[in-house]
């Protein structure tokens, strides 16, 4: 519990996305990333320890190269955005010099957390190629729920009832510079919308999948609660700080 005492408030702003308030943190500081993740783990501990686990929206933005990279190399990620509940983190990983806190590496690799991503293969390749990061469990949103090649905004409109016009993602912003010293308001909103809709769609699709699944987990199975102790014990002894 001592570790939570170190978890001071992280700088944030509230954005309005599809009628929802999303508390958004934009940072290039690994220390802020650590605090955001510790807060997330504490707030979501019941979901994390449940049979279904936790659903987190994830996205990666990068600056398109002027010319094709040699050998099919992947562009360097400019930002990594995560969304849990109504909280979004936009980590300017390129500006941070590619520093990946230990807790972030372990968070991404935790199989109890399902990362919902639109275009998961592309994002995974970039994170792996430049930072050696692996996602433990993923859900591809593109084409899910019988939506074919529908955009994320179209999926949100049809599946979640979020008006498409308020969450459309601009191609101009998508292809802008994501590894610079500062992000524009448009870029911050773009990344926030991407992560937030990914989380919302991921939870919706996973609920539908669970309702179609005839398997029922044993509520007395202690495997999840035992695994969940790992986060708390490591938080106490500082094992996630790096």
Beta strands, then each sheet from edge to edge (+ up, - down):
strand 1: 13-17
strand 2: 20-27
strand 3: 54-62
strand 4: 77-84
strand 5: 87-91
strand 6: 113-117
strand 7: 138-140
sheet 1: 1+ 2- 5- 4+ 3- 6- 7-
end
